[in-house]
């Protein structure tokens, strides 16, 4: 037998060395894949945890705004205070105060009586007034009135005012808390769902403030944006992608559209302030002007999404249609466009959802004014959901804290709904095609 020299692995040494190199390479590749998967999973978990923290904080501070503290009292509609021929004027606040004082006979001093009357919200008298105006026959009768309490008592009922806090540091003193507890023990305090959050417009009193004006203003602005941006955006995308000649001009237009999609929204607000309000003299704070501004901002997004959807249609569809004698217009509108419709709808709805959440351009055109009634047309002064959130967040009243979070939850609800509609329409059209 021939001795093998040291370091020589014999006839199979080359194959063994290659195998070891391959195994080492596979091990490194598997480690890299595991590290990449772990990093991706950690990123997803981190993003999901941040989302849970955000939503949890909003729900934790905003859910109390969806209920409102009320008091139910038997109120005698005194004809000496409220006369039929003087409606809607009358001493409705005096009538409510008299019904409340009847339950506290020990409160005799006028200063204490006025303090006791502050249990009612400033809008409580209007609750009774609207009922009497609708049915004047209630004058002289005893009716059950459910009226909202003022913000300090609403916060007390919701646990936002801690009883253990020193009296000098509370918004309500011990005597006022005792009055509230006495009414609560009699079963006169209720906490129903706060429909006023959706049926009332803005108010300086937190317990009366609602989102109706902002919801209607957002509707008019989004409707204006839809009517203008969707036809123009989709039409421009179809022309640029299917009919426009490929030259320097079309390339320049494409570059500018891509650049406009990346421009900050505040720039569109400045443009609208200079052009629509400064040059054309359009009304300030109007949803119509807000819709025009949002249309300018949304149109590049719609054009880019539509062009991407048109490019995704296989070229064989166009070639087959042209091969059987279809014209260019027939190819685009009868074959390509139906197949691209899911992507077009998705991009359009997502663009509109982005417009719904924009704040900066609407602030610049004045849609952050204090409006106490919902607009009846797109040309009336109004706010929008994002600007209403900004107004409430900037308010020093503590009662607006929970309402700010509630308004954000409502806005998120609309955004999630619009994205869900986009997903639904995409799957529905894909099944049809």
Buried (B, 14 or more C-beta within 10 A) or exposed (E): EEEEEEEEEEEEEEEEEEEEEEEEEEEEEEEEEEEEEEEEEEEEEEEEEEEEEEEEEBEEBBBBBBBBBBBBBEBBBBEEBBEEEEEEEBBBBBBBBBBBBEBBEEBEEEEBBEBBBBBBBBBBBBBBBEBBEEEBEBBEEEBEBEBBBBBBBBBBBBEBBEEEEEEEEBBBEEEBBEBBEEBBEEEBBBBEEBEBBEEBBBBEBBBBBBBBBBBBBBBBBBBBBBEBBBEBBBEBBBEBBBEBEEEEEEEEBBEEBEEBBEEEBBBBBBBBBEBBBEEEEBBBBBBBBBBBBBBBBBBBBBBBBBBBBBEEBEEEBBEEBBEEEBEEEBBBEEBBBBBBBBBBBBBBBBBBBBBBBBBBBBBBBBBBEEBEBBBEEBBBBBBBBBBBBBBBBEBEBBBBBBBBBBBBBBBBEBBEEBBEBBEEBBEEBEEEE
